Amino acid sequence: MRYASCGDKKYLYVVSSILLSTLVSCVQLFHGKEGIHSESTRQPIFDYLSRDEIASNTIINFVSWGGYYQQSLYGARTQLVTYTEPITKVSVAGLVDVWTTSGRKEIINVCSGCDAQAISFFFRSIRYQQSIFQTLHGV
């Protein structure tokens, strides 16, 4: 603002710059593509995972911190939610240990853009339900 107070031309330059940046921000806000992590279409996934028969019989594993956080806070009280990223032999071994001791029927891995063949390699010894996100949205 000190620069703007040095003369009319400088004031006009500062005001024009602020207006231009505001206009560009508004255009980006209203015409930008919505990110997959903030799509409103994710709600059916969280609704499905919060159903009592799903929550009490499965381990719900997330490969994204945001999904894990939201499901942990707002999901069913009977759920068992885990977060594993990246999926490696060590992290899957820990997840399988939890699955074995918990008595849950299956692991639901929730992810977007996961390589189903690579992930199923790690989970080949148990009943594994591939990416609920891909199943419900055909991604």
Secondary structure, 3 states (H helix, E strand, C coil): CCCHHHCHHHHHHHHHHHHHHHHHHHHHHHHCCCCHHHCHHHHHHHHHHHCHHHHCCEEEEECCHHHHHHHHHHCCCCCEEEECCCCCHHHHHHHHHHHHHHCCCEEEEECCCCCHHHHHHHCCCCCEECCHHHHHHCC
